[in-house]
Amino acid sequence: MDTQNFTDDKSRLKFESLPEAIDGCELAELVYTSAPRLLKSQAGHLGIVAETRDFPSEVVRHLSRFWSYSLPQELNIPETQAAPRFVLYPVGGASQAISLTRVQSAGFDHTGRTNPIAHHYVADFKALEANGLGIAEVVCWASYAERLGPEKAFLSRWIGEPAYLEKRRIPRFKFALSPFTLIKEISNAFCIGREVMEEAVFATADALRGYRTNQRMVVVVIKPTDAASILHFIGAVLCILPRSKQLDVTAISHVWEINDAPAGYSLAFTYPRSPYLERIKQRLDSKKPVVIDLARVVPEIPQANSSYLSFVSHDREQWDSKVNLPIPRLFDQVDPACEREAATFEFKQALAEWDWNRTHEMLAALWSSRRSCKSQGLSGTGLDRLVHQAGVITITKLADASDWRTLFLVFHDEVLPRQLRLLARDVIEQHISVIAEVFPELVAAATLEQEGGRLTKLLASRAEVSVDRILSAADSRALSLPDANVTIGVSNWALLGNMVIRRAWNSISNALSAGQPPSQFFRRILDRLIPLAIVKGSNCDLAAPVTHDKLKDEPGLESVLVPAWRIVSYQIQGGSSPHGLCKQIVDDLVCCVDVGPSPDSCAEATLSEGVQGAQKPCESDS
C-alpha cells in the first residue's frame, strides 16, 4: 500500500501525466481513520485526522455513514487487503454539492487492530458550473490521478500528526474527457474485450438516462478483484452523459447485503452470489433494476438502442477536436427531452457539421433544424441556448479573422435569431472605422437594415469615417431594393439630420444641373427632413429682390423653404426638371437648415407614416 504524510503541501498532485488542463475548481476534503491523535477531541482512536478548514458540520454528519464497511467472509478477502467502496452522492441539500468517497482497509493501526480509512472529496455544484466542470470531471480527475498522478487522489493510510488542509485543486480540462480512452483502460483492468466493455458502459449510461422517469437503477456485477477499478467505470459512464443527466447519478460499490445500498442510489456494484443480487433477481415489479453482469465468462449485457448513444459512438474521433465538440458536451444545457427523441437527428447532424470557419449558412442550417425539432413537440429552450452558443463562437471567430463579409452575412440573415444578429451588429460597430475604409458597400447595406439606425449615428460620430462614400453606396444599393427596405434606409439616414440633408440636396442639385435624373433615395430623405426644418437666416445669402440684411432676422424662413421643396419634389416625381425660383430658394436655404433639437425623435414621431405620407401634401399644395 502507498503511504504518505498528508501534511506535506509540497507533494501536492501535479498534472504532468494528466490531460492538458487550465484553471479549475477546488474540492474540500476530509480524512477519517485511526491515529494516536485526532484533529478534534474525540473518544477512542477512530476519528477525523485531516479536513479542509471550515468543513461544514452538516456534511460531516452525512459522510459519517461511509466511515466503515465490512468484508464478507464469502469473498475470501483478508481484512487487511484492499477492496474499496466508492460512493458518489449529493450532500448539503438538493443540488448543492456532490461527495466522492473511497473507504477501504488501511491494514493494522498503532494498536494492532484492523483499521478503515475513509477519504472524502466534496465539490460545490455552483463552483463546478462556474469553472466549466461537471461531476464527470471530478470522478475522472480522481481516476486519472489514481493511475497516472505522482500523488494519488486517495490515501491508503495516514502517517503523522493531524492537520488542516488547503482545498485540493482539480483541473478544468481543455477538451472533453474521452470515455473511449477510459473504456480501453477498464477493459484491460477487467480482462474483458474492449467492445464488450464499451457495450457495458453504453448500456449503463442508457439505463441511467431514463432513471428520472422510470426509477430503474442499474446493478453491475463484478469480480471482487475488479473492485479497485470501479471509479474508472463510473467516470466513463458520466463522460457519456450530459451534465443535466450526471446530476441523477448516485453510485455505490462493494454492495453485499441489501442494507449496503439503501434507497436513493441509481448505480450499484455488487459481486456474484451476494444476497443483494439474489434479492434483485427475484423482483418482478416495473422498477426492477437493470442488471449488467460482467463477472460471467460470457458477460450478460442488455442491448442499448439509444439514438443519443449512437451519436456519441460516432463522435469517437472528435473528442479532442477544438471545433466539433462531442455531443454530450454540446447537450450539457439542452432540455433532457431532446436527448431521448429521434427527432433530434437532424439537429445533431447539423451540430456535427458545424464549423465557424465555414459560411454563416452552417449557422442558419443549425437554426432551421432547431425549428424542425420544435415543430415535432420538443422543448426549444435548451436548443435555443445551444444555437446561441454556437453563434457567439462563430461571430467571435469571424471578428478575430477579420472576415467582415461573412460577419455582415450573419447580420443580414433574417433566418437567424435577432439576438445573434444584434451581437453581429455590435461587433461590426466596434470595428466600424476599419470596415468602412475597406468595405464601404458592406456598411452601406447595413444602414438599410431594420437595425441600421444605430450604425448611421455611429458613422456620424466618427471623424475618420467618410460618410460621403457610404451614403453614396447606400444610394446605389437602394436602386435594387424593395420599397419597404428603402423606407427603412431612409428612416435610418434621416436620423443624421443636418449632415445628411445637405448632402442629399447637393446630390439632387448636381444631378439636375447636369440634366440627369435625381436620386429617388435622396429625395425621399428630404421629404422626411425638410418639413422639420428651421432656417437660420443669419447664415443665408439669398439672391432675392429683398436684401440679405432684411431677411437674416426675419423669422419663419422655413415657411418659404417647405413649399418650395414640395414643388421641386412634385416636379421631380412627375419627371420634369425643376428650375427657376423654387430650386434657387432651396439652394439658398438648405445650407442654413437645422432640423431641430432632437432629429431622432422628430423624424420617428412626426414622420412615422412613411415617405408616401410625406408626399401627399406635396401634390395637394402644388
N, C-alpha and C positions, 0 to 999 in steps of 0.2 A: 504493500500500500504506500501511496505517496504521503510523506509527512512534511509539514511546513509550519513555520511560525507565522501566523496571520497578522501579527503586529508589525511586520516589516513592510512599510508602504513602498520602499524602493523596488520590491519584487513584484509590483502590480503587473497585471497582464498586459503585454504588448501584443500588437496585432501584425507582426511581420509575416506570419504564416497564414493570416486570415485574408478574406477578400478585401479589396481596396475600400477604405471607409473614410467618411468625413465626420464632422462634429455630430455627436449622437446624443444619447439620453442617459440619465443617471438612475441607478437602481439602489433602493435601500436594501440592507441585508441583515440577517440575524443568524447566529450560530448557537445551537443548543447541544450540549454534550456533557460528559463527566470530566471534572477537573478539580484539583485541590482547592482552587479559589475561583469563585464565580464573579461575574460582573456586578451583581447586586446581591444583597444579603438574602440568601435562600437556604432553607433547611436541606441537609444532605449535600451530596456531591454532584447531583444532576441539576443542570440549570443553564442559564444563558451565560456564555463566556465572551461573546462579542456581538455588537449590534451597532447600527448607524445611530448617531445621536438623534434624540427626539423621535425615536421609533414609536409609532402610535400604539398606545396600550391596547386599544380595541383590536388591532391587527395581531398583537401578540397573543391575545386570548383565542383568536381564530386559529392561529398557527399551532397552538398547543395541542391540537388534535393529531398533529403529524409528528410528534416528537419520539414516537417509538413504534415498533411493529414486531411481528412475530415471524419466525421461520418454521413452517410446518415440518414435522418430522418426516412426513411422506416424501418431501423433496430431497431428503438425504444431504442437506447442506449444513455444514458445521456452523455453529453460532458465530464464529469469528470470520466466516467467509462473506464477502460482499454479494448481496443480492438486493440491489437498491429498490426503493419505492420512489417513483416520481409522481408528483401531484401538481396539477395546473388548475387553479381555482380562483374565482374573484373574491376579493376581500374589501372591507371598508364600505359596504353598502353596494347597491346595484350600480354596475358600470363605473365604479370609481377607480379600482386598482385590480391588478392581477398578481397572484403569487405563484412562483415557480419553486418547488421544493424537491430536494433529494434527501431521503433519510435511509441510512444503512448502518451496518455494524462497523464499529471502529476498533474491533479487537478487544483486548483487555485493558481496563483503565488502571490507575495507580493503586487501586485497592485489590486488583486481581479479578474483578468482576467483568462480565461482558458489558460492552459499552456502546450505545447507539450514538450517532451523530446526525443531527438534522440541520441542513443548511438551506436557508430560505432567501429568495430574492422577491422584492415587491416593486412593481412598476405602476406608476400612475397613468391612467388612460389618457388624460389630457396632455401630460408631458410627452407621452409616446406620439400622440397625434401631432403635437406642435413640432416634433422633430422628424416627422415623416416616417414614423415607425409603427409597426403593428405587433401583435402578440407573436407572430411568426418570427420576427427578427429577434425577440428576446430568447425564444427557445432555440433558434438556430445559432445565436451567439454562444449560448451555453454548450450546444452540441459541437460547434466548431472549436471552442476553447478546450473542451474535454479531449478532443482528438489532435488538435494542431497547435494549441497555445503553449507557450513556455510555462505558463502558470494555469492550472486547471480552474475551471469555473467553480467546482465544488470541492470542499475539504473532505479528506478521508479520515483525518483525526486532528485534534487540537493539541499543540505543544506551546507552552509558555504562559504568560500572565494574561488575565482577561483584558479586553481593550475595547475602546470605542473606535468605530471605523468611519472612514470617509466613504461617501457613496461611490459605488462601483460604476464606472462609465462604460457603456456599450456603444459600439459604432452605429452610425446610420449608413448602411451600405450604399455605395454609389449606384449600384444596379440591383435589381430584384434578385434575391437568392433563388437558385435553381433547385427545384425538387428533384430533378433528374440526376444531379450530382449526388444529392443525399441518397437517392434510391440505389444508385450504384454502390455506394459505401455500405448501405444497410444490407443489400443482398450479399455482400462479402461477409459481413458480420454474422448474418443468419445462415450462411451457407445455402442460400436459396437463389435460383436463377434470377437474373435481372428482370426479365419480362414478367415472371411470376410475382416478384416483389412490387414491380410497378403496378400490376393488376391489383394487388392487395392494397397499396396506398391509394390508388384511384377509387377502389370500391369503398374504402373507409371514408374518403373525402366526399364521395357521392352520397353516402348514407348520412353523414353529418350535415350536409347542406339542407336536408329535409327535416332535421331534428326539431326545429322550432315548430314545424307544422304537425308532424306525426308522433313526436316524442319517442321515437325508436332509437335507443342508444346503440353503440357499436361495441362488441366484445371481441377482442383479438386474443386468440390462444397462441401462446409462445412456449418455447422450451425454457426451463429455469436458467440455462446457460446464456440465453439471449436477453436477460433482464437488464443488463447494463446498456444495451443498445436501443432501448425504448425511446429515449429522448430524440434520437435521430429520426425514428419513425414518426413521432409526433410533429417534429419540425417539418418534415417533407409534406405531411398532410396539411399543415397550416399554410405552407407556401402555396399550395394549390388553391386555397380558399381566398375569396376577397376578405378584406378586413371586417366588413359587416358580418360575415359568417364566422370569422375567427372568434368573435365575442361569444358565440354559442358553444364553443368547445371547452369543456371541462374534462380533464383526464386524470386517471389514477391507475397506477400499475401495482404489481405484486398483490393482486387480489386472490385470496384463497377462500376465506369464509364469506358468507353472504353479507355480514356486517362490515366487511372491509371496503365495500363500495356502496355506501348509503345513497339515498335518492339525491339527485342533483348533478350526477355525472353523465356526460354524453359519450365518453370513451373510456373503456376499462380494459386492462390487460390481465389475463389470468393464465393458469397452467392446466395441462391435461389432467383430467380426473379430479379436479377441485370440486368441493361441494357447491361453490358458486356456479361453475359451469354446468354441473348436473341440474341445478335448480333452473338455470336459464333454458336448458333443453326441454324441460317439462312444461314451459309456459306455452299457452295456446291463444292468448289474447292478442288484440290488434297492436299492442305496444311491445310485443316480443322483440328483444334485441336482435340486431343483425350480427351473426357470428362469422368471423373470419378466422379459420383455423390454419395457422402456419406451423403447427407442431407435428402435423401428419407427414408421412413420407410423400404423399401427393397432397399438397395444400388444398383446402376447400375454401373457395373464394366466390361469393356471389358476383354475378356479372353486373357491371355498371354501364348503363346505356345512356348516359347523360350527354346531351349535345354540348353543354358547357365544358365538360371534361374532354370532349373530342377536340374542341378548340385549344384547350390547354395543351393537349398532346401534340397538336400541330405546331404549337409555339416553341417546341423544344430547341429550335435553332435560333430563337430570337431572345432568349432570356437575358443575354448580356448586351443586347443592342441598345445604343443610345437613343435611337429614334423610335423603332417599333417596340413599344413596351409590351411586356407579357400581358395577356388577357386578365389574369386575376388582379394585377396592379391597376389596370385601367378601370376595373369594375369595383374598386375599393369603395366608391361613393355612389354606386348605382343602386337603384331600387332593387331589392332582392328578387322581386317577381321576374325581372327580366333575365335572371340567371337560369330560370327553370324552363323558359319558353323557347321553342324552336323558332319563334318569330324574330328572335334577335340574331339569327344567322346573318342576315343582310347587314345589320349594323356592325356586327363583329368583323365581318369580312371587310367592310369599309375601314374599320379601325386597323385591321391588319395591313391594309394597303396604304394607310395614311402616312404621308411624309411631308414635312414642312417645306422641303426643298423643291417640291413639285408645285404646279399651279394651284391657285385657290380653288379650282374645280374639285380637288380632293376634299376640301373642307365643305364645299357645297354638297358633295355626294354624301358626306357624313351626316349633314343636317337633314337631307332628304330621306335617308334610310332611317333616321331617328323618327321622322314623322310617320314613316311606314309602320314602325313598331308601335307608336302611339295609336295609330288607327286600328290596330289589332287588339286594343284593350290594355296595353302595358302602360304603367305609370311613367310619365316622361320627366319627372323631377331629376332623377339621377342621370338620365340620358342627357338632359339639357346641361347639367353641370359638367358632364364629361366632354361634350362638344365644345363648351365654353373653354375648358382647359386646353383642348387641342387647338382651338382658335387663338388663344392667348400665346401659346408657344409659337404658332405659325406667324403671328403678327410680329412678335419679338424677333424671331429669326430673320424675317424679311427686312426688318429695320437694320439689324446687325449686318446684313449682307448688302444694304443699300439697294435692295430690289424694289424701287419705288413704283414701278409699273404694276407689279403683282400686288403690292400693298394697296394701290388705288383700285385694282380689280376687286379686292376684298371690300373696300369701302363702298364701291358702286353696286355690289351684288345684292339685290333686294331679296334674294332667296335666303341669305344668311340672317341670323338673329340681329336685331337692332343693336343690342349691347356690344356685339363684336364689331359691327360697322362703326359704332361710335368710338370704340377703342382704336380702330384703324385710323379714324379721323384725328384722334388725339395725338397719335404717333406722327401722323403727317404734319400736324400743326407744330410739333416740336422741331421738325426739320424743314419747315416751310421755306426758309431762306435758301437753303441748298437746292431743294426740289424746284422752286420757282425759277432758279437760274438755269437748271439743266433741262427741266421738263415743264415749260410754262403751259403747254397744252393739257397736261395732266391736272395741273392746278385749276386751269380754266374750267375743265369738265367738272371738277369737284364743286366749284362755285355754283353750278347749275343744278346741284342735287338738293334734296329736301333739307339736309343738314349743313348746307354750304354757307349759311349766313354768318356763322362764327368765323369761317375761313376768310370771307371777304373783309370783315372788320379787322382780322388779324393782319391781312395783307396791307391794309391802310396804315397800320401801326408800325410797320417795318420799313424804315427809310431805305434800306438796301435792296428792297424788292421793287422791280419795275412793274408797277401796276398797269402801265400802258400796254405792255406786251401781253399780260394776262387778260386784260379787258378786251383787247383786240382778238385774242384767241377764243375768248368766250363768245364774242360777236360772231366769229366764223362758225363756231360749233353750233350756235343757236339756229343757223340756217337749216340744219338737218334734224332738229329735234321736234317732237310733238309739241303742240301749243301748251299743254299742261306743264311740260318741263321748262319751256321758255318763260312761262309765267313765274315759276319758282325762281329761275335765274334772275329775272327782272326784280323780283322782291328782294333777293339777296344783295344784288348790286345797289339797289336803291337805298340800302341801309347806310351806304357811304356818303350820301347827301352831296355836299358841295364838290367833293373830289370827283364824283362820277358825273354830276350834272354838267359840269363844264367840259369834261372830256367827251361826253355823249354829243353835246351840241356842236363842238368843234368838228367831230367826225361827220355829223349830218351837214353842217355848213360847208365843209370842204367838198363833200360829195355833190352838193347842189351847185356849188361854184364850178365844178368840173363837168357838170351836166350828167352826172351818174346817179342812179337810184340810191337814195339814202338808206341807212341801216334801219330795218324794222325793229331790231332788238333795242337799239339806242333810242328810237322814237318812243317805244313803249316805256323805257325808263323815264324819259322826260314827261310822258303822260302822267306818270305817277308823282314825280317830284315837283314840277312847276306849279301845280295847284297849291302846293305848300310853301311856295317861295315868298320871301320877304326881301325886297330890293333896298339895298343901302345906296342912296343917291350920291353920297359923297365920293363913291368910287367910280361913278359913271362919267362917260364923255359922250353925250348924245348929240348927234348931228340932226338937230330938230329946229323948227322955227324959233322956239324959246331958247334962251341962253342956259348954259350949264349952271351958272350961279343961281338962276331962278329955280331950277329943278332939283338941285342937290339936297335942299332941305324940304322938298315937297313930299309929304307923307303919301303912302299908298301907291307907289310906282308899280307894285305887283298887280294893281288893278289894270295897268296897261300891258304888262308882260303876259299875264294869264290869257286874256282874249287874243293877243297877238299870236301866242303859241298855239292856241286852239285852232286858229285859222290856218296857220302853217301846217299843223298836224293833219288837219282835214284835207288840205290840198295835197299833201304827200300821200295820204291814204287814197285819194281819188286818182292818183297817177300824174298829176300836174306838177310842174316845177315851181315852187314858191319863189317869189322875188319881190322887190319893192319894199314898201313901208313896213309890213308886218315882219318880214325877215330881218330888216335893219333894226327894228325895235328889239327883237330877240337877240341879235348880235350885240347890241349895245348894253342890254340889261343883264344878260346871263352872266357876264363877268363879275357882277357885284350882287349875286344872289346868295341868300342864306336860307336854307330850308327849315330853319327854326332851331330851337334849343335842344330838341330831342328827336332827331330824324328817325331813329329806330322805332319809337313808339308811334310817331305820327304816321310813318309810312305803313305800319302794320294796322293801326286802328282806323285812320281816315280812309285808306285805300284798300281795305280788306275785300272789297267787291271785285278787285282784279283790274286788269288792264282794259278789258272791254267796257267795264263800268265807267272808266275814266274817259273813254272815247265818245260815249253817247252824248254828253253835254257839248262836246266839240261840234258835233253835227248840228245840234239844235241851235247853238249860239251863232254858228256861222250862217 
